[in-house]
């Protein structure tokens, strides 16, 4: 009987020690305390979701023991949910314009760049569009001009060409509240002869453009419809959306203006208060890697920022691709834009509403 009791005592001691050891062990990155996959909530626009699920999210989930949940909507909607505390987002995709607003309102964690080694392989313009403490750009597109040479005798190669008197009531421009609105305002300043932004000259130049404008557009679909219906011959557009114009108007061309196109920068940031910062930084590193960048480029989803890609001419068609193109782009100071945008909107509405 004594030996049986001794055996039972030893067995109980082993069980207790094992329980203590398990309770004191830390869960590994990519799993919670129960060993289940970590839930990583990513806020994004929601376009091309099938592609991202298959080519980006699923491989990351498998490799890092993560379950990705999406929070979708436009920039403003998704930012508002975070500000109101009505979402549990870990990572957020935003244009650099909205990312700057998030930084200024304290919505993001600073990142540890040593956890993102793929930063070594991306363009300088993509490294720190909103400052070294915050997220990189995972794609850079171009804001240029779409035009249909079969509808006009004007050969468009520059921003200045949009001011041609031969284009009277034949173009559209983005509204000032759109992402590209401040870019076009800067283009107007450059057409006026300024190398740095001059607000008065920009608005005066827009006044001179007024006779050529059919209407302003707030969404790219409006611009596409105007091309399809033959209402316009030209209009500024982000290159990423030009395929929609080309599909409906095969004769249309995308022009990178002689003065320079504008960098359309989309970023990814870690949200303040996340419990998954390490995994979030692993995801940022993942989407900057050659494999994901190439898949997105070949599928015509996003223009790549990874400099190690070697795309064929066919693969690169329609993309903002190559160091020569990237280095030619004009990049706005989004801190300056946010500081002045309310004033520009007010002045636009007073002087220039279409």
Secondary structure as GFF3:
##gff-version 3
##sequence-region A 1 354
A	DSSP	alpha_helix	2	24	.	.	.	ID=ss1
A	DSSP	beta_strand	38	44	.	.	.	ID=ss2
A	DSSP	alpha_helix	49	51	.	.	.	ID=ss3
A	DSSP	pi_helix	52	57	.	.	.	ID=ss4
A	DSSP	alpha_helix	58	64	.	.	.	ID=ss5
A	DSSP	beta_strand	66	72	.	.	.	ID=ss6
A	DSSP	alpha_helix	75	84	.	.	.	ID=ss7
A	DSSP	beta_strand	91	95	.	.	.	ID=ss8
A	DSSP	alpha_helix	96	104	.	.	.	ID=ss9
A	DSSP	three_ten_helix	113	115	.	.	.	ID=ss10
A	DSSP	three_ten_helix	117	121	.	.	.	ID=ss11
A	DSSP	alpha_helix	124	127	.	.	.	ID=ss12
A	DSSP	beta_strand	137	148	.	.	.	ID=ss13
A	DSSP	three_ten_helix	159	163	.	.	.	ID=ss14
A	DSSP	three_ten_helix	165	167	.	.	.	ID=ss15
A	DSSP	beta_strand	171	174	.	.	.	ID=ss16
A	DSSP	alpha_helix	181	191	.	.	.	ID=ss17
A	DSSP	alpha_helix	199	209	.	.	.	ID=ss18
A	DSSP	three_ten_helix	210	212	.	.	.	ID=ss19
A	DSSP	beta_strand	213	217	.	.	.	ID=ss20
A	DSSP	alpha_helix	220	228	.	.	.	ID=ss21
A	DSSP	beta_strand	234	238	.	.	.	ID=ss22
A	DSSP	three_ten_helix	239	241	.	.	.	ID=ss23
A	DSSP	alpha_helix	242	248	.	.	.	ID=ss24
A	DSSP	beta_strand	252	255	.	.	.	ID=ss25
A	DSSP	beta_strand	262	270	.	.	.	ID=ss26
A	DSSP	alpha_helix	277	288	.	.	.	ID=ss27
A	DSSP	alpha_helix	290	298	.	.	.	ID=ss28
A	DSSP	alpha_helix	313	316	.	.	.	ID=ss29
A	DSSP	alpha_helix	323	328	.	.	.	ID=ss30
A	DSSP	alpha_helix	334	351	.	.	.	ID=ss31
###
